[in-house]
Amino acid sequence: MISANLQKALGPLNLDLNFTITAPGITVISGPSGSGKSSLVKLIAGLNTPDSGWLNFGGKTLYSSALNTDIATHQRRLAIVFQEARLLPHWTVKKNLTMGQKKIESFDKIVAVLGIEALLSRKPKHLSGGEAQRVALGRALCQKPELLMMDEPLASLDEERKEELLPYIKALPKKFNIPILYVTHSTKERNYLADTYYFLEKGKLTMQEKSTLTSTKHPQHLQLLSKVR
Amino acid sequence: MIELLTPNEFEALLLSLKISLTATLLSLPLGIMSGWLLAKFDFPGKGSLESLLHLPLVLPPVVTGYGLLVLFGPNGPFKELFNALGLELGFNWKGAVIASMVVSFPLMVNAIRLAFEAVDEKLEEVAKVFGFPPWKVFFSVSLPLAWTGLITGSMLAFARSLGEFGATITFVSSIPGETQTIPLALYGQLQVPGGEASALKLCILSLLLALTALWFTRKLRKETIR
């Protein structure tokens, strides 16, 4: 479970995030560009420091301005899949997956599920975009994170690669028992993946009814709806 | 090869190599630290530090050498400290190493700094997210990705040390077998009648050394870029 009350001023945008995610499975956060989606991921990961508020995760306080607590990023036990694969170019795929750790539980399973067995000894520059992104996904799973955040993980891929990866992602929470926070502006990805769905606009999060997922309304139409409510 | 060179010339060659290598290796840890600090952080006094580091690049080497003589020479303000440490810098090869380090340091730091600046911060971010504490981010990600800059910086510093003349002759003089490197020996030969043949040999020796250093650098860079 993750609950947060975070404030951060980012230029003209005043991020004011107030949410509790208890649901297992995939929680999708969508919203127009510039609404603060990536900043939200960075705040949870500790890559950005909030101006004020608190962040609790799995019974631990990761950040609290009142208690003067700010757990460093590397101690937060999170994993992120970014828009770009961000593999370390001087390491092989295998080392990128393990990040130098000797023993990875269910390494073989992860590699098999993602279909990257044949790539293990390659350097990242010899991978296609889709392959690199699958490796990035594998790297995140190998960490056994308590929360997996995905920030537009498919945005830099072409349609075919997206189609190829979506089922992998959809199956992750069940296969590896990891809650996922999935950030996207794509209606299609949201409809396909979301177990729970939040809409982020002008720095504010609102939980959306599940029924809106099944509709095929245009995103801007949805924005209008959320304003009416 | 050795028979082609007189004992004096051979000594100058060995001394040049010893001084330049020692200066480069001693500068490297400090160069890495300074390059990294300048590339990654903003702090008060950064501008002044940069100017100070670049000073030997813009000052005439003779001025640098004189400064070293005043500061670190036998009558300098640090003489008691050096005595306590058992370190004597005036008119010996250790002083020549200091002179080489000072004049070549800006070249090394600049190359290393550029290399650290070119390291994608997003990759360092990834390492943090995946549980690397700051020291591990540095040694596993930043430093290996800046590797070519370390090689270039070391090469530039080594080459600059090989060619060092003004600061060395001013600080530690030109003593055969102690501080007389190839450039100093070459200059010495030009001052005496009939020294031209020896000067030419030393000139060719310099050229060979420089070419070897370049070849070695290229090879190292290729190895790591692969």
Interface residues (C-beta under 8 A of the other chain):
Chain A: A45 L47 A72 T73 H74 Q75 R77 L78 A79 I80 F82 E84 R86 L88 P89 H90 M99 G100 R139 Q143
Chain B: K122 L123 E125 V126 A127 K128 V129 F130 G131 F132 P133 P134 S140 V141 P144 L145
